[in-house]
Amino acid sequence: MTTPSVRAMVPGDIPLIAGWMANDALWRRYQLSAETIAADFMRGLERGDLIVVADTDLPARGFAWCLLDGMFGARPYLKRFGVDPGVAGKGLGSLLLDNLERELLSRQCHDLFLLVSDFNLDAQRFYQRRDYREIGRIPDLVLIGVAEVIFRKQLARLS
């Protein structure tokens, strides 16, 4: 794997990402097709959402999608985040999140919120290692019988 880089998503990235997301067991749990995923990403790009991808030896092996005012209409919210299962565990997730957090700080955003399904323990551990703290749970938000765990990270202390 070549040294990864992070850049803004472009429309040409969408089919590749939608393809590996639609074939991954975790994402399949949400019953999203490649077409639905692609249309959602396209709407995000058209709105001007903050969406970045990580490139390695192949383009778009991971992504981070942030809505700048997505949490309560006032705070940044990580809408979707993923790494191609074929390169998981190689640091792309950390690279993406580091980049996103720096970008948010440059925009004077001091915290970031996200949701993780209660069954996704690997993701919960990943965020906890990066100083995200659980602040609550919302049962049945996306899937019946599944709680979404709310995480928040304070990116910088407010003055």
Protein Blocks (a to p, Z undefined) as FASTA:
>chain_A
ZZdddddddfklmmmmmmmmmmpmklmmnopafklmmmmmmmmmmnopacdddddfbghk
bccdddfklggolaccdfbacddfklgonlmmmmmmmmmmmmmmmnopabdcddddfklm
mlmmmmmmnopacfbdcehklbghiacddddddfbdcZZ
